Amino acid sequence: MTSESTRSLLIVEDDPALQKQIKWSVDRFESVTANDRESALVQLRRHAPAVVTMDLGLPPDADGVSEGFRLLEQIISVQPDTKVIVLTGQNDQANALRAVALGAYDFFAKPFEPELLNLTIERAFRMFELQKENRRLQEMHQPDALSGLITRDPEMLRICRTIEKVANSTATVMLLGESGTGKEVLARGLHQASPRKSGKFVAINCAAIPENLLESELFGYEKGAFTGAAKMTLGKIETANGGTLMLDEIGDLPFTLQAKLLRFLQERTIERVGGRQEIPVDVRIVCATHQDLKALSKEGRFREDLYYRLAEIVVNIPPLRARKGDAALLAYSFLRRFVQEQNRGTLNLNEGAVRAIESYGWPGNIRELENCMRRAVIMADGNQISAEDIGIDQPTEDQMDDSLDLRAIRDNAEKNAIIAALGRVNGNIAKAAELLGVSRPTLYDLMHRLGLK
């Protein structure tokens, strides 16, 4: 249930009659009033209202807008999540747009219609609650080691539990998944959850370094080993001693180096390029690839014995399009981060944007979504982000399930609908129940029956 403090409304109006009229019109909310900038700031700190309605003409500049804009900037600075609705005159569109550009949630022309004003305020409360729930979901049910991973998809949550289980072991872990699915986030989480977290986490992309340089990058080299080797230099494996080494895109490791890596995995010693001394190294290997290493082994492009050395624990990471509810959840998270980075004030996703995000296939996975949200925050006009701002294709209809088991179809449809609804409203149970057309107790019962927590 929404707390009383979350539903508090601050009315800033210097005209006593209009102030009384507004308060009477919105009596469904717990409202407090103020008649100037100073008293408004006092009420803001005392009650921390979720929504503020304010007139721009405040004393001592009741006929101007300087005090109103100054108050708006202070509200956004003190409590940036507060939704400010500016009340303006019928012919004052320029100042209304300026207020929205500064971070106001919306504007409303006077004289106002009570029903429309109530609807606007209710929408502002819902947006405030949605963002609050989003932050709560990010903070709960996630170990510190995996704090960079945001998901509510059951398969991804199972993967998180797997990472936690294997973290304390010495097993080599192979992360399989498309580009942009979060393989490095999971690798770092594995490191942070392991006894090696005080050591270094070192990552190297085997596809990004030319073959003639990769050996020295991995194993290091002695002084004079080749032209330009002016001093002894440690390789990535030795640098990660006592910690974790991530070999990204391991499928692109040149065949000539695969034998040397296999020997290291067997003996746990290395020889630097140009050296003869065997150097013991204690490091955990985590590798990642988007390629099918078994198929590469059959083609003779990847050593089968190396594959089995690396694949002691294999984790298959699903693409974003297969994670029910995660696209919208991640979009809200990226929105909040980029709004702060770009100092954009208040920005929200409109309903069309959320639907487009949920329906799009995201071939570039999380990385593509992140880039789209960064661009949308930079390019969006006003305080609403649309599907056009995000720049993705229009929604397409999902393919129908070929299964004829009615009970399985119903359970699967209910599960997908609940996960999608929770994603759309950022995990708010009350709003998800409203969206699904059921009561909250019914939704809780369905979640329990379907194994959703």
Phi, psi and chi 1 to 4 in degrees:
 res  aa     phi    psi   chi1   chi2   chi3   chi4
   1 MET       -  140.6 -178.3  177.6  -66.3      -
   2 THR   -69.7  132.8  -55.1      -      -      -
   3 SER   -71.6  159.8   66.9      -      -      -
   4 GLU   -63.7  -38.1 -178.2  176.9  -34.4      -
   5 SER   -64.9  -33.0   61.9      -      -      -
   6 THR   -67.8  -28.0  -57.4      -      -      -
   7 ARG   -96.0   12.2  -56.8  -70.9  -69.2 -175.9
   8 SER   -77.7  143.2   64.0      -      -      -
   9 LEU  -126.2  133.2  169.0   69.6      -      -
  10 LEU  -107.3  125.4  170.6   59.7      -      -
  11 ILE  -107.0  116.4  -58.7  169.0      -      -
  12 VAL  -108.8  108.3 -174.5      -      -      -
  13 GLU  -155.6  127.9  174.5   57.9   59.4      -
  14 ASP   -87.7  -14.2   64.6  -39.1      -      -
  15 ASP   -85.6  111.9 -175.8  -27.0      -      -
  16 PRO   -57.0  -40.4  -23.3   33.9      -      -
  17 ALA   -66.7  -44.6      -      -      -      -
  18 LEU   -68.6  -36.8 -174.2   54.3      -      -
  19 GLN   -60.1  -44.2 -176.0 -174.0  100.1      -
  20 LYS   -65.3  -39.3 -174.5  176.0 -179.2  179.8
  21 GLN   -64.0  -44.1 -178.7 -173.7    0.4      -
  22 ILE   -63.3  -44.1  -63.9  173.3      -      -
  23 LYS   -63.4  -39.5 -172.0  170.2 -176.9  178.6
  24 TRP   -67.4  -35.9  175.5   81.3      -      -
  25 SER   -70.0  -27.2  -60.4      -      -      -
  26 VAL  -116.1   39.5  -64.7      -      -      -
  27 ASP   -67.7   -9.4   58.7   -6.6      -      -
  28 ARG   -71.2  -16.8   58.1 -172.0  -68.9 -163.6
  29 PHE  -105.5  155.9  -55.0  111.3      -      -
  30 GLU   -80.1  102.8  -67.0  -70.4  -27.0      -
  31 SER  -111.8  147.8   60.0      -      -      -
  32 VAL  -126.0  159.5  -66.9      -      -      -
  33 THR  -125.5  159.7   59.4      -      -      -
  34 ALA  -151.3  149.8      -      -      -      -
  35 ASN  -116.4    1.4   53.5   19.6      -      -
  36 ASP  -155.2  177.7   58.8   20.6      -      -
  37 ARG   -64.0  -44.3 -176.2  173.4   58.3   84.4
  38 GLU   -63.9  -45.9  -66.9  -61.6  -28.7      -
  39 SER   -68.1  -30.9   60.4      -      -      -
  40 ALA   -65.7  -40.5      -      -      -      -
  41 LEU   -66.8  -35.9  -69.5  174.3      -      -
  42 VAL   -62.4  -47.3  170.4      -      -      -
  43 GLN   -66.1  -33.8  -63.7  -75.0   46.5      -
  44 LEU   -62.1  -45.0 -173.7   74.0      -      -
  45 ARG   -74.3  -31.7  -67.2 -173.9  175.3   92.9
  46 ARG   -76.2  -41.9 -179.4  178.6  -62.3  168.4
  47 HIS  -109.1  -14.8  -62.1  -79.0      -      -
  48 ALA    46.1   58.7      -      -      -      -
  49 PRO   -66.1  147.1   28.3  -36.2      -      -
  50 ALA   -75.5  -31.9      -      -      -      -
  51 VAL  -132.6  141.7  179.5      -      -      -
  52 VAL  -127.5  131.2  175.3      -      -      -
  53 THR  -107.0  134.8   66.5      -      -      -
  54 MET  -147.7  146.7   58.7  170.3  -73.3      -
  55 ASP   -91.8  143.5 -170.6    3.9      -      -
  56 LEU   -76.5  -26.3  -68.8  175.7      -      -
  57 GLY   -87.5   95.6      -      -      -      -
  58 LEU  -121.9  148.6  -62.2  174.2      -      -
  59 PRO   -65.1  147.8   22.3  -31.5      -      -
  60 PRO   -85.6    6.4   30.6  -35.1      -      -
  61 ASP  -113.9   58.2 -175.6   25.0      -      -
  62 ALA   -63.8  -27.1      -      -      -      -
  63 ASP   -91.1   -5.0  -65.5  -32.7      -      -
  64 GLY  -117.0 -162.9      -      -      -      -
  65 VAL  -128.1    3.6  -65.9      -      -      -
  66 SER   -62.8  -44.6   60.1      -      -      -
  67 GLU   -66.9  -38.4  -80.9  -67.0  -70.9      -
  68 GLY   -64.1  -45.7      -      -      -      -
  69 PHE   -67.9  -34.7  -81.8  118.9      -      -
  70 ARG   -64.1  -41.7 -172.5  177.3  176.8 -169.9
  71 LEU   -64.5  -43.0  173.4   59.8      -      -
  72 LEU   -58.1  -45.3  173.5   60.9      -      -
  73 GLU   -64.0  -37.2  -69.8  175.1  -14.4      -
  74 GLN   -69.5  -39.1  -71.1  176.3  -44.9      -
  75 ILE   -61.5  -47.7  -68.0  173.7      -      -
  76 ILE   -62.5  -34.7  -61.2  -59.4      -      -
  77 SER   -72.2  -44.2  175.3      -      -      -
  78 VAL   -76.2  -45.5  173.4      -      -      -
  79 GLN  -134.6   81.3  -66.0 -175.0   16.0      -
  80 PRO   -62.4  -21.4   19.2  -30.9      -      -
  81 ASP   -82.6  -12.5  -70.7  -21.2      -      -
  82 THR   -64.6  135.9  -60.4      -      -      -
  83 LYS   -93.6  114.7  -53.5  -55.6  173.2 -169.4
  84 VAL  -102.1  124.4 -178.7      -      -      -
  85 ILE  -109.1  116.7  -59.8  170.7      -      -
  86 VAL   -92.0  128.9  173.7      -      -      -
  87 LEU   -95.6  125.9  -60.1 -179.6      -      -
  88 THR  -129.5  169.5   66.8      -      -      -
  89 GLY   -75.0  165.0      -      -      -      -
  90 GLN   -60.2  -34.4  -70.8  -77.6    4.2      -
  91 ASN  -107.3   29.7  -60.3  -44.2      -      -
  92 ASP  -117.6   45.7 -160.8   15.1      -      -
  93 GLN   -66.2  -33.1 -173.8  176.7   11.6      -
  94 ALA   -61.1  -47.4      -      -      -      -
  95 ASN   -69.0  -32.0  -77.9  -36.8      -      -
  96 ALA   -63.3  -45.2      -      -      -      -
  97 LEU   -67.1  -35.7  -64.9  176.4      -      -
  98 ARG   -63.9  -39.1  178.5 -174.5  168.3 -166.7
  99 ALA   -64.3  -42.3      -      -      -      -
 100 VAL   -63.9  -39.7  170.5      -      -      -
 101 ALA   -63.4  -31.0      -      -      -      -
 102 LEU   -79.5  -11.6  -72.8  173.9      -      -
 103 GLY   127.2    1.9      -      -      -      -
 104 ALA   -64.5  146.6      -      -      -      -
 105 TYR   -72.6  -41.7  170.6   74.9      -      -
 106 ASP  -162.6  172.8 -152.8  -15.5      -      -
 107 PHE  -133.4  157.2   63.1   88.6      -      -
 108 PHE  -142.5  130.6 -148.9   84.9      -      -
 109 ALA   -84.3  141.3      -      -      -      -
 110 LYS   -97.8  147.6  -64.3 -174.8  -68.8 -175.3
 111 PRO   -69.8  147.4   26.1  -34.6      -      -
 112 PHE  -102.7  157.0   61.1   87.2      -      -
 113 GLU   -95.7  122.2  -64.6 -177.5   27.2      -
 114 PRO   -52.5  -42.2  -27.1   35.3      -      -
 115 GLU   -64.4  -41.9  -69.8 -175.1    0.2      -
 116 LEU   -68.3  -38.4  -68.2  179.2      -      -
 117 LEU   -64.3  -42.1  180.0   59.9      -      -
 118 ASN   -60.9  -40.7  -91.3  -84.8      -      -
 119 LEU   -64.8  -41.8  179.2   61.0      -      -
 120 THR   -64.6  -42.4  -58.6      -      -      -
 121 ILE   -65.0  -42.1  -66.6  172.8      -      -
 122 GLU   -61.7  -41.3  179.4   63.4   33.7      -
 123 ARG   -62.9  -37.9  -73.3  176.8   56.0 -117.8
 124 ALA   -65.0  -42.4      -      -      -      -
 125 PHE   -61.1  -42.9  -86.4  119.0      -      -
 126 ARG   -62.8  -40.7  -69.8 -177.4   63.1 -178.5
 127 MET   -66.1  -40.7 -176.4   57.8   65.6      -
 128 PHE   -60.2  -46.2  179.2   88.2      -      -
 129 GLU   -65.2  -37.7  -67.5  159.0    7.8      -
 130 LEU   -62.6  -44.6 -166.0   64.7      -      -
 131 GLN   -68.4  -36.3  -67.8  174.6  -22.7      -
 132 LYS   -65.7  -42.4 -177.6  178.4  179.1 -178.9
 133 GLU   -64.8  -36.8 -177.4   71.6    4.3      -
 134 ASN   -59.9  -45.6  178.4   45.2      -      -
 135 ARG   -65.0  -39.1  -73.3 -168.1  -64.2  -86.7
 136 ARG   -63.3  -42.9 -175.8 -174.7   68.3   81.8
 137 LEU   -64.0  -33.9  -74.7  171.1      -      -
 138 GLN   -67.7  -30.1  -68.4 -178.8   30.9      -
 139 GLU   -89.0  -26.1  -66.0  168.8   -1.9      -
 140 MET   -96.4  156.7   68.8 -177.4  -61.4      -
 141 HIS    59.5   22.3  -58.3  -46.3      -      -
 142 GLN  -129.7  125.8  -70.0 -165.3   29.4      -
 143 PRO   -65.7  155.0   25.1  -33.4      -      -
 144 ASP   -56.3  -36.1  -69.6  -18.9      -      -
 145 ALA   -63.3  -29.1      -      -      -      -
 146 LEU  -110.2   27.8  -66.2  171.7      -      -
 147 SER   -65.5  -20.3   59.0      -      -      -
 148 GLY   -82.0   -4.9      -      -      -      -
 149 LEU  -102.5  122.3 -174.6   71.4      -      -
 150 ILE  -113.3  117.5  -60.2  173.0      -      -
 151 THR  -161.5  155.6 -175.3      -      -      -
 152 ARG  -133.3    7.1   78.0  161.8   52.8   83.3
 153 ASP   -68.2  130.0  176.9   67.4      -      -
 154 PRO   -56.2  -39.3  -25.3   34.0      -      -
 155 GLU   -67.4  -40.6  177.6   62.1   16.5      -
 156 MET   -67.7  -35.9  -77.0  -58.3  -62.9      -
 157 LEU   -65.6  -36.1  -67.6  174.5      -      -
 158 ARG   -65.2  -38.8 -174.5 -168.9   65.9   78.8
 159 ILE   -63.3  -39.7  -71.6  173.1      -      -
 160 CYS   -59.7  -42.7  -69.4      -      -      -
 161 ARG   -63.7  -37.6  -56.7  -67.1   83.0   79.8
 162 THR   -62.6  -44.4  -60.5      -      -      -
 163 ILE   -59.6  -41.8  -66.4  -64.7      -      -
 164 GLU   -62.6  -39.4  -69.1  175.4  -14.5      -
 165 LYS   -67.8  -42.8  -71.9  178.0 -178.0  177.9
 166 VAL   -85.6   -8.5  -56.6      -      -      -
 167 ALA   -59.5  -38.7      -      -      -      -
 168 ASN   -82.3   -5.7  -71.2  -35.9      -      -
 169 SER   -88.7  178.9   71.6      -      -      -
 170 THR  -106.5    9.1   59.0      -      -      -
 171 ALA   -65.5  144.7      -      -      -      -
 172 THR   -78.4  133.2  -60.0      -      -      -
 173 VAL  -112.8  134.3  178.1      -      -      -
 174 MET  -112.9  123.7  178.6  178.2  -70.3      -
 175 LEU  -103.5  119.1  -56.9  173.0      -      -
 176 LEU  -112.4  132.6  -58.4  178.1      -      -
 177 GLY   173.1  161.8      -      -      -      -
 178 GLU   -63.7  161.7  -64.6  178.1    8.8      -
 179 SER   -62.2  134.6  178.6      -      -      -
 180 GLY    87.8   12.0      -      -      -      -
 181 THR   -91.3   -3.8   50.9      -      -      -
 182 GLY   101.8   28.1      -      -      -      -
 183 LYS   -63.9  -41.8  -63.8 -171.7  -73.1  -66.3
 184 GLU   -69.4  -32.8 -174.8  165.8  -16.2      -
 185 VAL   -61.2  -43.1  172.1      -      -      -
 186 LEU   -68.6  -37.2  -74.6  172.5      -      -
 187 ALA   -63.5  -43.5      -      -      -      -
 188 ARG   -65.9  -37.6  -71.1 -177.2 -178.9  -84.8
 189 GLY   -63.4  -40.2      -      -      -      -
 190 LEU   -60.2  -43.2  177.4   68.0      -      -
 191 HIS   -63.4  -46.0  171.7   72.5      -      -
 192 GLN   -67.1  -26.8  -70.7  -62.8  -36.2      -
 193 ALA   -88.7   -3.2      -      -      -      -
 194 SER   -98.1  166.7   74.8      -      -      -
 195 PRO   -64.6  -10.4  -21.5   33.3      -      -
 196 ARG   -90.7    8.5  -62.2  173.3  175.6  -89.3
 197 LYS   -62.7  -22.3   63.1 -178.5  179.7 -179.5
 198 SER   -77.8  -14.9   58.0      -      -      -
 199 GLY   -86.7 -176.5      -      -      -      -
 200 LYS   -83.6  147.2  -70.2 -175.9  177.6 -179.2
 201 PHE  -105.4  116.0  175.8   87.9      -      -
 202 VAL  -119.2  128.7  179.0      -      -      -
 203 ALA  -119.0  142.0      -      -      -      -
 204 ILE  -138.9  134.2 -177.5  171.1      -      -
 205 ASN   -94.2  111.2 -170.4  -38.8      -      -
 206 CYS   -68.4  -18.0  -61.5      -      -      -
 207 ALA   -90.8  -12.3      -      -      -      -
 208 ALA   -96.0   -7.3      -      -      -      -
 209 ILE  -115.0  131.1  -58.8  173.1      -      -
 210 PRO   -55.6  146.9  -24.2   33.6      -      -
 211 GLU   -57.5  -37.5 -178.5  176.5  -11.6      -
 212 ASN   -72.3  -13.0   60.0  -28.8      -      -
 213 LEU  -105.8  -17.7  -61.7  178.9      -      -
 214 LEU   -64.4  -38.1 -172.9   55.2      -      -
 215 GLU   -61.1  -46.4 -178.5  178.3    8.2      -
 216 SER   -69.0  -30.5   58.2      -      -      -
 217 GLU   -66.5  -38.3  -78.4  -70.4  -41.7      -
 218 LEU   -78.6  -47.2  -79.2  172.1      -      -
 219 PHE  -104.7   -8.7  -62.8   96.0      -      -
 220 GLY    79.9  178.4      -      -      -      -
 221 TYR  -152.0  155.6   54.5   85.5      -      -
 222 GLU   -88.3  159.4  -62.6  -72.3   -7.7      -
 223 LYS   -60.3  131.6 -179.9  179.6  178.5 -180.0
 224 GLY    81.2    6.7      -      -      -      -
 225 ALA   -63.6  -30.4      -      -      -      -
 226 PHE  -158.0  171.5   49.0   81.3      -      -
 227 THR   -60.1  125.0  -57.1      -      -      -
 228 GLY    97.9   -7.4      -      -      -      -
 229 ALA   -83.5   80.6      -      -      -      -
 230 ALA   -78.9  -18.6      -      -      -      -
 231 LYS  -152.1  161.9   61.8  178.1 -179.1  178.4
 232 MET   -67.7  134.5 -174.5  -84.8  -70.1      -
 233 THR  -131.8  131.5  -58.4      -      -      -
 234 LEU   -74.6  145.7  -58.6 -177.7      -      -
 235 GLY   -89.5  176.8      -      -      -      -
 236 LYS   -62.9  -37.2  -63.1  -67.2 -173.6 -178.2
 237 ILE   -63.1  -47.0  -64.7  175.9      -      -
 238 GLU   -69.5  -34.8 -153.3  171.1  -16.0      -
 239 THR   -62.9  -33.2  -59.1      -      -      -
 240 ALA   -85.5    9.1      -      -      -      -
 241 ASN   -52.9  126.8 -171.3   29.7      -      -
 242 GLY    86.6   -3.6      -      -      -      -
 243 GLY  -129.0 -139.6      -      -      -      -
 244 THR  -128.6  136.1  -57.2      -      -      -
 245 LEU  -113.2  123.9  173.7   66.9      -      -
 246 MET  -101.8  121.5  178.7 -176.3 -179.8      -
 247 LEU  -100.8   94.3  -62.2  173.0      -      -
 248 ASP   -80.3  147.2 -160.9    6.8      -      -
 249 GLU    51.8   51.4  -60.2  -59.5  -14.3      -
 250 ILE   -63.3  -23.6 -172.7   68.4      -      -
 251 GLY   -64.4  -18.0      -      -      -      -
 252 ASP   -95.6    6.3  -68.7  -58.7      -      -
 253 LEU   -65.0  125.2 -174.7   69.4      -      -
 254 PRO   -55.8  144.1  -25.1   34.6      -      -
 255 PHE   -58.9  -34.4 -160.1   83.1      -      -
 256 THR   -66.3  -27.4   53.3      -      -      -
 257 LEU   -89.4  -14.8  -72.7 -178.5      -      -
 258 GLN   -63.3  -38.2  -68.3  177.2   22.8      -
 259 ALA   -65.4  -39.7      -      -      -      -
 260 LYS   -68.4  -37.7 -166.8  166.1 -176.4  178.4
 261 LEU   -67.2  -39.2  178.3   60.8      -      -
 262 LEU   -61.7  -41.9  176.8   62.7      -      -
 263 ARG   -62.9  -39.9 -176.7  176.2 -177.6  -81.5
 264 PHE   -62.9  -43.1  161.7   68.9      -      -
 265 LEU   -63.9  -30.7  -68.0  172.9      -      -
 266 GLN   -81.2  -43.7  -67.6  171.7  -25.2      -
 267 GLU   -97.8  -21.4  -54.5  -64.6  -25.8      -
 268 ARG    59.1   33.1  -65.9  -67.3  167.8  173.2
 269 THR  -133.3  154.8   61.0      -      -      -
 270 ILE  -129.6  161.4   64.3  166.2      -      -
 271 GLU  -124.2  125.6  -70.4 -177.7    8.1      -
 272 ARG   -67.4  154.9  -58.3 -171.8 -169.5  112.4
 273 VAL   -61.6  127.4  175.8      -      -      -
 274 GLY    84.6    2.7      -      -      -      -
 275 GLY  -111.0  167.5      -      -      -      -
 276 ARG  -123.9   -9.8  -64.5  -68.8 -177.9  -93.1
 277 GLN   -85.2  133.5  179.6 -175.6    0.3      -
 278 GLU   -83.6  126.1  -69.1 -169.7  -14.4      -
 279 ILE  -114.7  117.3  -55.9  167.5      -      -
 280 PRO   -70.6  138.4   23.9  -31.2      -      -
 281 VAL  -135.1  129.5  179.8      -      -      -
 282 ASP  -105.1   99.4  174.5   24.5      -      -
 283 VAL  -143.9  145.7   64.7      -      -      -
 284 ARG   -95.9  136.4 -178.9 -178.9 -163.3  160.8
 285 ILE  -102.4  127.9  -60.6  -65.8      -      -
 286 VAL  -122.7  123.9  178.1      -      -      -
 287 CYS  -116.8  157.5   60.2      -      -      -
 288 ALA  -144.1  147.4      -      -      -      -
 289 THR  -163.0  155.7 -177.2      -      -      -
 290 HIS  -100.6   -0.2   68.6  -78.2      -      -
 291 GLN   -95.0  161.7  -59.5 -174.1   64.3      -
 292 ASP   -89.5   98.1 -174.8  -14.8      -      -
 293 LEU   -67.9  -29.8  -65.7 -172.8      -      -
 294 LYS   -64.6  -42.1  -77.1 -171.8  174.7 -179.3
 295 ALA   -65.2  -39.0      -      -      -      -
 296 LEU   -64.0  -34.7  -66.9 -179.7      -      -
 297 SER   -65.2  -42.7  -63.6      -      -      -
 298 LYS   -64.6  -30.5  -68.3  178.8 -179.1  178.8
 299 GLU   -83.0   -4.0  -64.2  171.1    7.6      -
 300 GLY    79.8   16.3      -      -      -      -
 301 ARG  -101.0   -7.2  -65.2  163.9   54.5 -165.2
 302 PHE  -144.8  131.8 -162.0   87.7      -      -
 303 ARG   -64.8  128.5  -66.7 -179.4   63.1  109.4
 304 GLU   -66.3  -39.1 -172.4  174.7   18.6      -
 305 ASP   -66.0  -33.5   48.2    1.9      -      -
 306 LEU   -68.9  -39.4  176.0   58.7      -      -
 307 TYR   -57.1  -47.1  169.7   76.8      -      -
 308 TYR   -70.7  -25.7  -73.0  112.2      -      -
 309 ARG   -68.6  -38.0  -84.0  -76.0  179.3  179.7
 310 LEU   -82.1  -26.0  -65.6  172.3      -      -
 311 ALA   -98.0   43.4      -      -      -      -
 312 GLU   -66.0  -42.0  -67.6  177.9  -15.0      -
 313 ILE  -127.2  120.2  -58.0  -69.9      -      -
 314 VAL  -110.2  128.0  178.1      -      -      -
 315 VAL  -119.5  116.8  178.4      -      -      -
 316 ASN   -93.7  117.4  -72.3  -75.2      -      -
 317 ILE   -96.3  121.6  -53.6  171.3      -      -
 318 PRO   -71.6  150.9   25.6  -33.2      -      -
 319 PRO   -69.6  164.2   26.3  -34.0      -      -
 320 LEU   -60.0  -36.7 -179.0   57.0      -      -
 321 ARG   -63.8  -19.0   59.4 -176.3  172.2  -85.4
 322 ALA   -96.1   -1.4      -      -      -      -
 323 ARG   -98.9  101.6  -54.9 -177.9 -162.4  176.9
 324 LYS   -63.4  123.3  -62.2  -63.6 -177.2 -178.9
 325 GLY    86.0  -12.8      -      -      -      -
 326 ASP   -75.2  -31.4  -85.5   10.3      -      -
 327 ALA   -61.5  -46.9      -      -      -      -
 328 ALA   -67.0  -40.9      -      -      -      -
 329 LEU   -61.7  -44.5 -175.7   63.9      -      -
 330 LEU   -67.4  -36.9  -75.0  162.2      -      -
 331 ALA   -61.1  -42.9      -      -      -      -
 332 TYR   -63.5  -39.5  -78.7  113.5      -      -
 333 SER   -65.0  -45.4  175.1      -      -      -
 334 PHE   -64.2  -38.5  -70.1  139.7      -      -
 335 LEU   -58.5  -47.5  174.9   63.6      -      -
 336 ARG   -62.7  -42.4 -178.6  166.2  174.7  -96.6
 337 ARG   -65.8  -46.2 -171.8 -143.9  -58.8  176.7
 338 PHE   -73.8  -29.1  -63.5  139.7      -      -
 339 VAL   -61.6  -41.6  161.6      -      -      -
 340 GLN   -68.3  -42.6  -67.8  176.0  -15.7      -
 341 GLU   -63.9  -40.5  -73.2 -178.1    3.7      -
 342 GLN   -92.2   -1.7  -57.9  -63.9  -31.8      -
 343 ASN    53.6   50.6 -164.5   24.2      -      -
 344 ARG   -93.0    3.5  -80.7  -61.9  -53.8  -93.6
 345 GLY    74.3 -128.2      -      -      -      -
 346 THR  -104.6  125.4  -58.5      -      -      -
 347 LEU  -134.1  140.0  -88.0  179.3      -      -
 348 ASN  -132.1  156.1  -57.1  -57.0      -      -
 349 LEU   -89.2  126.8  -66.2  169.9      -      -
 350 ASN   -80.5  172.3   66.2   22.9      -      -
 351 GLU   -62.1  -37.9 -174.6  175.1   -6.3      -
 352 GLY   -62.8  -38.1      -      -      -      -
 353 ALA   -65.6  -42.6      -      -      -      -
 354 VAL   -63.0  -43.4  174.8      -      -      -
 355 ARG   -63.6  -40.7  -70.0 -176.8 -178.5  -82.5
 356 ALA   -65.1  -40.9      -      -      -      -
 357 ILE   -62.2  -42.2  -71.4  168.4      -      -
 358 GLU   -69.3  -31.8  -69.2  175.5  -30.0      -
 359 SER   -89.1  -24.5  -58.1      -      -      -
 360 TYR   -69.4  147.7 -175.6   57.3      -      -
 361 GLY   -78.3  -19.1      -      -      -      -
 362 TRP    48.6   65.6  -61.7  112.1      -      -
 363 PRO   -61.5  -27.2   21.0  -32.7      -      -
 364 GLY   -90.6    5.1      -      -      -      -
 365 ASN    58.8 -145.4  -67.5  -65.7      -      -
 366 ILE   -63.9  -35.2  -59.9  171.2      -      -
 367 ARG   -62.7  -40.2 -171.1  175.2  -64.2  118.2
 368 GLU   -66.0  -43.7 -178.2 -175.4    4.4      -
 369 LEU   -61.4  -42.2  173.5   58.6      -      -
 370 GLU   -60.9  -45.7 -178.8  179.3   12.6      -
 371 ASN   -65.2  -39.7  -69.0  -22.4      -      -
 372 CYS   -64.2  -40.8  -75.0      -      -      -
 373 MET   -70.5  -35.6  -69.5  -54.2  -59.5      -
 374 ARG   -63.6  -44.1  180.0 -175.0  -76.2  110.4
 375 ARG   -64.3  -40.5 -178.8  177.6   62.5 -114.7
 376 ALA   -64.1  -40.6      -      -      -      -
 377 VAL   -64.2  -38.3  168.7      -      -      -
 378 ILE   -71.6  -41.0  -65.7  171.7      -      -
 379 MET   -93.4  -17.1  -58.6  -58.7  -65.6      -
 380 ALA   -64.6  138.4      -      -      -      -
 381 ASP   -95.2  142.6  -64.4  -38.6      -      -
 382 GLY    73.0 -156.2      -      -      -      -
 383 ASN  -113.9   15.8   65.5  -14.2      -      -
 384 GLN  -122.8  131.1  -66.1  -73.8  -40.2      -
 385 ILE   -99.4  126.9  -70.0  179.1      -      -
 386 SER  -104.2  172.8   65.6      -      -      -
 387 ALA   -61.5  -33.6      -      -      -      -
 388 GLU   -66.3  -37.2  -69.7   74.4   18.3      -
 389 ASP   -63.2  -37.2  -66.7  -35.9      -      -
 390 ILE   -72.5  -31.1  -62.4  172.4      -      -
 391 GLY    77.7   38.3      -      -      -      -
 392 ILE  -114.5  165.7   56.8  179.1      -      -
 393 ASP   -65.8  158.5  -64.4  -23.0      -      -
 394 GLN   -67.9  153.3  -66.5  -61.2  -45.8      -
 395 PRO   -57.9  144.8  -22.6   32.2      -      -
 396 THR  -119.9  153.2   57.5      -      -      -
 397 GLU   -73.6  139.2  -66.1 -176.2    1.7      -
 398 ASP   -70.8  150.0  -65.8  -29.5      -      -
 399 GLN   -70.4  145.7  -66.3 -178.6  -15.0      -
 400 MET   -77.1  148.4  -64.3 -176.8   63.1      -
 401 ASP   -76.3  133.2 -168.5  -10.9      -      -
 402 ASP   -82.4   -8.6  -67.7  -28.4      -      -
 403 SER   -64.8  142.1  171.7      -      -      -
 404 LEU  -110.3    6.4  -64.1  178.6      -      -
 405 ASP   -78.8  104.9 -174.4  -28.2      -      -
 406 LEU   -61.1  -40.6  -71.2  178.9      -      -
 407 ARG   -65.6  -42.5  178.0  172.7  -65.4  179.0
 408 ALA   -65.6  -40.7      -      -      -      -
 409 ILE   -61.8  -45.1  -68.1  172.5      -      -
 410 ARG   -63.9  -47.0 -175.9 -171.9   62.7 -165.8
 411 ASP   -62.7  -41.3  -72.2  -12.3      -      -
 412 ASN   -67.2  -40.0 -171.3   55.5      -      -
 413 ALA   -65.6  -42.2      -      -      -      -
 414 GLU   -63.0  -42.7  -72.9  179.7  -16.8      -
 415 LYS   -63.2  -46.3 -174.5  174.0 -176.4  178.8
 416 ASN   -65.0  -39.6  -70.6  -19.5      -      -
 417 ALA   -64.7  -40.8      -      -      -      -
 418 ILE   -66.8  -44.4  -69.1  170.7      -      -
 419 ILE   -63.4  -42.5  -68.2  173.6      -      -
 420 ALA   -64.3  -40.6      -      -      -      -
 421 ALA   -65.4  -42.6      -      -      -      -
 422 LEU   -62.8  -36.5  -71.2  169.5      -      -
 423 GLY   -66.4  -40.8      -      -      -      -
 424 ARG   -66.3  -34.6 -177.7  170.6  -61.5 -179.6
 425 VAL  -105.7   16.4  -61.8      -      -      -
 426 ASN    60.1   38.1 -105.3   -0.4      -      -
 427 GLY    83.8    5.2      -      -      -      -
 428 ASN   -76.1  110.6 -173.3  -51.1      -      -
 429 ILE   -61.0  -43.3  -64.9  -66.3      -      -
 430 ALA   -62.2  -45.2      -      -      -      -
 431 LYS   -69.2  -36.0  -60.3  -58.1  179.8 -174.1
 432 ALA   -65.1  -42.0      -      -      -      -
 433 ALA   -61.6  -42.0      -      -      -      -
 434 GLU   -63.3  -41.7  179.7 -178.0  -25.8      -
 435 LEU   -65.2  -36.3 -168.9   62.5      -      -
 436 LEU   -84.5  -10.9  -67.4  165.0      -      -
 437 GLY    77.0   29.0      -      -      -      -
 438 VAL  -129.7  168.0  -61.5      -      -      -
 439 SER   -79.8  162.7   65.5      -      -      -
 440 ARG   -61.9  -44.8  -77.5 -160.0  -56.3  167.4
 441 PRO   -58.4  -38.8  -27.0   36.0      -      -
 442 THR   -63.8  -41.8  -61.4      -      -      -
 443 LEU   -63.8  -42.2  179.2   54.3      -      -
 444 TYR   -60.4  -42.1  -83.4  120.1      -      -
 445 ASP   -63.0  -43.2  -70.2  -18.9      -      -
 446 LEU   -62.8  -43.7  -73.7  169.4      -      -
 447 MET   -61.8  -40.7  -67.6  173.5   65.6      -
 448 HIS   -65.0  -44.3  177.7   72.3      -      -
 449 ARG   -65.0  -36.4  178.5  169.2   64.1   83.5
 450 LEU   -89.7    0.3  -63.0  170.7      -      -
 451 GLY    76.3   27.0      -      -      -      -
 452 LEU  -100.2  129.4  -62.5  174.4      -      -
 453 LYS  -130.3      -  -61.9 -174.8  179.2 -179.6
